[in-house]
Amino acid sequence: MSQATYKSRVEKALASIIKKIEKAAVRGGRNLRDVTIVAVTKSHPVTAIIEAIDCGVFDVGENRVAELKMKQKEVTDDRVRWHMIGHLQGRKVAGVLGATHLIHSVDSLKLAKKLSSKAVESGEKEQVLLQVNASRESTKGGFIFPEMEADLYGALGLPGLKIRGLMTMAPFTDDTKILRNTFRTVRELQQELNKSHRLTGEELSMGMSNDFEIAIEEGSTMVRLGTALFGRPIQ
């Protein structure tokens, strides 16, 4: 796909997305400024990132470490904030350390410990979110609460990590009741953790192209948008 095609696609889509975010935020008692769009560029070329930047979207999310690193070499605009949003394998930790603004997908105590250990060695604090499996789907990673309460609390106390909040992925469904309940569960967990002072981070990474409006109504501060913003990748 040409850069010109991406330009028209992103411009048109973003205008619609912003209107939807603004309305959803108002319904949730907040405003547009409370929500960050993370442009998911998995399988899209660098031209898609360039057009997103030109349209004022500076948060870019990738699912794979290799693709993240490759695109970072080609996109040198220092306004870009890179996000790791996909499953992170333990053996890939060294490659992503220090390379992102935020890792959304810390989905186990084992991974959290590995990130913490490497971050302590480097003398830096890694900015992360803890992934919560609120839908309890076996195909998804993440902390299940309260069954994994000890693991979750253990991750919250690790040195080397700055835990900015929580992340979740809702089931792929059109059932708004299920979606709303998933997002509300994570918001309420965050509030509980904040109240007990176990968590100080306020970010909630919730909502993708098919459900971001409901997620925002339920408190999301970050929505991860790929198809809604760029359309489907050209195979």
C-alpha positions in Angstrom: 0.0 0.0 0.0 1.3 3.4 -0.9 2.0 6.1 1.6 -0.7 8.3 0.0 -3.2 5.5 0.5 -2.3 5.3 4.2 -2.5 9.0 4.5 -6.1 9.2 3.4 -7.1 6.1 5.4 -5.6 7.3 8.7 -6.9 10.9 8.3 -10.5 9.7 7.7 -10.4 7.0 10.4 -8.8 9.2 13.1 -11.4 12.0 12.7 -14.2 9.4 13.3 -12.3 7.7 16.2 -11.7 11.0 18.0 -15.4 11.8 17.9 -16.3 8.4 19.3 -13.6 8.6 22.0 -14.9 12.1 23.0 -18.5 10.9 23.3 -17.6 7.8 25.2 -15.4 9.7 27.6 -18.2 12.2 28.3 -20.6 9.2 29.0 -18.0 8.0 31.5 -17.7 11.3 33.2 -14.3 12.2 31.7 -13.0 14.0 28.6 -11.0 13.3 25.5 -7.7 14.3 27.1 -8.0 11.4 29.5 -7.6 8.8 26.7 -4.4 7.9 24.8 -4.6 6.3 21.4 -2.0 3.6 20.9 -1.7 3.0 17.2 -1.2 -0.8 16.7 1.1 -1.2 13.7 1.5 -5.0 13.7 2.0 -6.1 10.0 1.7 -2.6 8.7 4.7 -0.9 7.1 6.7 2.1 8.4 4.6 4.4 6.2 1.6 3.7 8.4 3.6 5.0 11.4 4.7 8.0 9.6 1.2 8.9 8.6 0.0 8.4 12.2 2.7 10.7 13.4 1.7 13.3 10.8 -1.9 13.1 12.2 -0.7 13.7 15.7 -0.7 10.1 17.0 2.7 9.5 18.7 2.0 6.4 20.7 2.9 3.3 18.7 2.3 -0.3 19.8 3.9 -3.5 18.5 3.2 -7.1 19.3 6.6 -8.6 18.6 10.0 -7.6 19.8 11.7 -8.1 16.4 9.2 -6.0 14.5 9.4 -3.3 17.2 13.2 -3.1 17.0 13.2 -3.1 13.2 10.7 -0.2 13.0 12.5 1.8 15.7 15.6 1.8 13.4 13.5 3.3 10.6 11.3 5.7 12.5 13.7 8.2 14.2 11.1 10.8 15.2 11.8 11.4 18.9 8.2 12.2 19.6 7.2 8.6 19.2 6.5 6.6 22.4 6.9 2.9 21.7 4.7 0.4 23.4 5.1 -3.4 23.7 1.6 -4.7 23.7 2.0 -8.4 22.7 2.9 -11.5 24.7 6.5 -11.1 25.8 8.6 -14.3 26.1 11.2 -14.5 28.8 14.0 -15.0 26.4 13.0 -11.7 24.6 13.3 -9.6 27.8 16.8 -8.4 27.1 15.9 -7.2 23.7 13.0 -5.0 24.9 14.6 -3.7 28.0 14.9 0.1 27.8 13.4 0.1 24.3 9.9 1.1 25.1 7.9 3.8 26.8 5.6 1.1 28.3 5.3 -2.7 28.3 1.6 -3.5 28.6 1.8 -7.3 28.7 3.5 -8.4 31.9 1.3 -11.4 32.3 2.9 -13.6 35.0 5.0 -13.3 38.1 7.8 -15.2 36.3 8.0 -12.6 33.6 7.8 -9.8 36.1 10.7 -11.2 38.0 12.8 -11.5 34.9 12.1 -8.0 33.8 12.8 -6.8 37.3 16.1 -8.6 37.6 17.3 -7.3 34.2 16.2 -3.7 35.0 18.0 -3.8 38.4 21.1 -4.9 36.6 20.9 -2.0 34.2 20.2 0.5 37.0 16.9 1.6 35.4 13.2 1.2 36.2 11.1 -0.5 33.5 7.7 1.1 32.9 5.1 -1.7 32.8 1.4 -2.6 33.2 0.3 -5.9 34.7 -2.0 -7.9 32.4 -5.2 -9.2 34.1 -7.1 -12.1 32.6 -10.5 -10.8 33.7 -12.4 -12.9 31.2 -10.7 -16.1 32.6 -10.1 -17.4 29.0 -7.6 -20.2 28.8 -6.2 -18.8 25.5 -5.2 -15.5 27.2 -2.4 -14.8 29.6 -2.5 -12.6 32.7 -3.2 -12.6 36.4 -6.6 -14.1 37.4 -7.9 -12.4 40.5 -8.4 -13.4 43.3 -7.0 -16.9 42.6 -3.6 -15.4 41.6 -3.7 -12.8 44.3 -0.3 -13.8 45.8 1.4 -13.7 42.3 -0.2 -10.3 41.6 0.9 -8.8 44.9 4.4 -10.3 44.4 4.7 -8.6 41.0 3.6 -5.3 42.5 6.4 -5.4 45.0 9.3 -6.1 42.7 12.3 -3.6 42.4 13.3 -2.4 39.0 9.7 -2.0 37.8 7.5 1.1 37.8 4.0 -0.4 37.6 1.9 2.2 35.9 -1.4 0.3 36.0 -3.3 -2.6 34.6 -4.1 -4.0 31.1 -6.7 -6.5 29.9 -8.1 -8.0 26.7 -11.8 -8.6 26.5 -13.3 -11.7 24.8 -13.9 -11.2 21.1 -17.7 -10.9 21.2 -20.6 -8.5 20.3 -22.2 -9.1 23.7 -21.8 -5.7 25.3 -22.7 -7.0 28.8 -19.7 -9.4 28.7 -17.4 -6.6 27.4 -18.6 -4.1 30.0 -18.3 -6.6 32.9 -14.7 -7.5 31.8 -13.6 -3.8 31.7 -15.4 -2.9 34.9 -13.8 -5.9 36.8 -10.3 -4.5 35.9 -11.2 -1.0 36.8 -12.6 -2.1 40.2 -9.5 -4.2 40.8 -7.3 -1.2 40.1 -9.4 0.9 42.5 -9.0 -1.7 45.2 -5.2 -1.9 44.7 -5.0 1.9 44.8 -7.0 2.1 47.9 -4.8 -0.4 49.7 -1.7 1.4 48.4 -0.4 -1.7 46.7 -0.6 0.1 43.3 -0.1 3.8 42.6 -0.3 3.7 38.8 -3.5 5.1 37.2 -3.3 3.7 33.7 -5.9 1.2 32.4 -5.0 -0.2 28.9 -8.4 -1.5 27.9 -10.2 -1.6 24.6 -9.3 -2.4 21.0 -10.9 -1.7 17.6 -14.1 -3.6 18.3 -14.8 -2.5 21.8 -12.9 0.7 22.7 -16.0 2.8 23.3 -17.3 0.5 26.0 -13.8 0.3 27.5 -13.6 4.1 27.7 -17.0 4.3 29.3 -15.7 1.9 32.0 -12.5 3.9 32.7 -9.9 3.0 30.0 -7.0 5.5 29.7 -5.4 3.8 26.8 -7.0 2.2 23.7 -5.0 -0.1 21.4 -6.3 0.6 17.9 -5.1 -1.2 14.7 -7.8 -2.1 12.3 -10.0 0.9 13.3 -7.1 3.2 12.5 -5.3 1.6 9.6 -7.7 -1.0 8.2 -6.4 -4.5 7.5 -2.8 -5.1 6.4 -2.2 -5.9 2.8 -1.2 -9.5 2.5 
